[in-house]
Amino acid sequence: MIMLGNKRSVRMLLGAMIAMIVPTSMIAVPDFMNGFASGMADELGRMQRAVQNDADRVKQSITALLTKLENCSKSSPPCSDAYVSVLSQQLAALQGRASSYATMEDTLGKTMTGFVGGIADVAKETLVFEAKKKSGLLEHETQEALKRAALDGTIANQGYLERLKYLTDKNTLLTIGGVMVVVTVGLCGAYYGSKLLFNYFNDQIGKTDFVRESSIQGWSTSAGRFWNESILGRKPVTGNVENVVLDPKLAQDIKDFAADTKMIKENGLDYQNLMLYGPPGTGKTTLAKEIAKYCDMDYFILSGADAFKFKTEGEEIAEMLKVFDKAKASKRGTIIYIDEADACLQDVRFASDRAQKFATAVKAETGEQSNKFLLIISTNHYDRLDSAIRSRMDRKIDVGLPTKELREKILHQKINRYIRGQKRTYKDQNGKTVTVELALDKAIDDAYIRDLAARMEGCSGRDIEKMMS
């Protein structure tokens, strides 16, 4: 029995096995191992640089906040207590993120040192084995090593030659070859799995309970995007603002804004903010998502009604800052959409002290235009919004209730989506699964739909959706 007493012995054995099992006429094993190790090193290095860049950005923000707090203490007249409180809460949130990034940097550093180093050592031993085999030195060194091992007592019995013969048997080599294939597949799986976990963990650092929907949060979203874009090479789904039935002039305004935003992103310019105002249920949230998809940008969907659901005052500010941090870190650009903005960004005439602090935090993050994110807000009460927030909106678009003609189009759209050509599956009395195709009654013709649309005066697209679904 051969005693493997150190890591170098293990690496030598792995390298020898790889070189013996896979003939060089079939595959250049050393090149493969070196290429694999090099590729992993590059990818882990990219991950480290991404984390380091984010950490540096957070440190710069912390320094800037500390400077602001110091200036407040020296200013005359002194800063308001509300402003100092907002700055302090921002500082606490950023310091928490800095600690998370430090943990990630340490973990990635250890992973790169151990994992890549081990692969590189195995590749090195494989190269040595191949070179010795080609030069004829292998047999001589093997005999010498066996003699030294016998003298050193590392061979526990005199039957080592029989065991060596067993190890070089064809069936044994095939078994070892199968094991090595499984190990290689496992290494690849570990590599891509660790990459996916890194992306997910990076998302979770900025995860917030304030967000109702996002293009980047959640395990299933991270896994789906990684599989489709990184593994399968598929392009992300392109948005289409025409999915929302709109008045022709309004549709053109939205298309122009989406096209301008896409051009701004491609040229690295500062984004323009947008306000959508009008009655509820007119498709404002859907428009924001379609604009994000059309421009290939990430998005966060928030509701102003959720801002003050947190029990601890100031928690809503910390959660909002997480959203801004994630938006700034995105390489694709980000749309931050706040629905019912009048519930959390109220004018001082209507706002509580807590609401004023929250609005101050948002204004601090949006005081200047950014090439990292743009803000889209929607409101049912334009006049209740904070005047400073209104002034930050570069474009304002009125999204009104649909006219009779538009209600007809919406009805046809919903009929096609929920009824025409759709199938339903159910079990009959005998427990047998039955599938049927839905069909419209012949009485539901164009004249019927026109009459129905005329009687739905004042209904929004959401109202019609609820009736049809």
RAURSUL-V214871 format. One record per residue. OMEGA is omega in whole degrees, -180 to 180 (NA if undefined). Layout:
omega: <OMEGA,OMEGA>
//
This chain:
omega: <-178,-178,178,-170,-178,-176,-179,177,179,-180,179,-179,178,180,179,179,-179,-177,-180,-172,-175,-178,-179,177,-180,-178,178,-175,-180,179,180,-179,179,180,180,180,-180,179,178,179,179,-177,178,175,178,178,180,-180,180,179,-180,179,178,180,179,-180,178,179,178,179,178,179,180,180,178,177,179,180,178,179,178,-179,-178,-173,177,-1,-178,178,179,179,-180,-179,179,179,179,180,-180,179,175,-179,180,180,-179,179,175,178,179,178,179,180,178,178,179,180,180,-180,180,179,179,179,-178,-178,-177,-173,-179,178,179,178,-179,179,177,178,180,180,177,177,180,-180,180,-178,-180,180,-180,-176,179,-179,-172,-177,180,-179,178,180,180,-180,179,178,180,180,179,180,-178,180,-180,174,-168,-179,-176,-178,-175,-180,177,179,177,177,178,-178,-179,177,-176,-179,178,180,178,178,179,178,177,178,-179,176,179,179,-180,178,178,178,179,179,178,-179,-178,177,178,178,179,179,177,180,-179,180,179,177,-174,179,-178,-178,-176,178,-179,-173,178,-180,179,178,-173,-177,174,-179,-177,179,180,-179,-179,180,-179,-178,-176,-173,-176,-177,-176,178,-180,177,179,-179,-179,180,180,-178,179,175,176,-180,-175,170,-176,-180,179,179,180,178,-180,178,179,-180,180,180,178,180,178,178,179,180,-177,-178,176,-179,178,-178,174,180,-174,172,173,-179,-179,-177,178,175,-177,173,-177,180,178,178,180,179,-180,177,180,-180,179,-178,-178,180,171,178,172,177,179,175,178,180,-179,-171,-173,176,-179,-176,-176,178,-179,180,179,178,179,180,179,179,175,179,179,179,179,179,-180,-177,-178,178,-176,-171,-173,170,174,-177,178,177,-179,-176,-179,178,-177,-179,-173,172,-177,179,-175,-169,172,179,179,179,179,178,179,180,178,179,179,179,178,-179,-175,-178,178,177,-174,172,179,-177,171,-178,171,177,175,-179,173,-177,-176,-174,-179,-179,174,-176,179,176,179,-178,179,-179,-177,178,179,-176,179,179,-175,177,-179,175,179,-179,179,178,175,180,179,178,178,-180,-178,176,179,-177,-170,-174,-172,177,-179,-179,177,-180,178,179,179,-176,-180,180,-180,180,-178,178,-180,178,-178,179,179,172,-178,-179,-179,179,-178,-180,179,-178,177,179,179,179,180,-179,-179,178,179,179,177,177,179,178,-179,178,-179,179,-173,-176,NA>
//
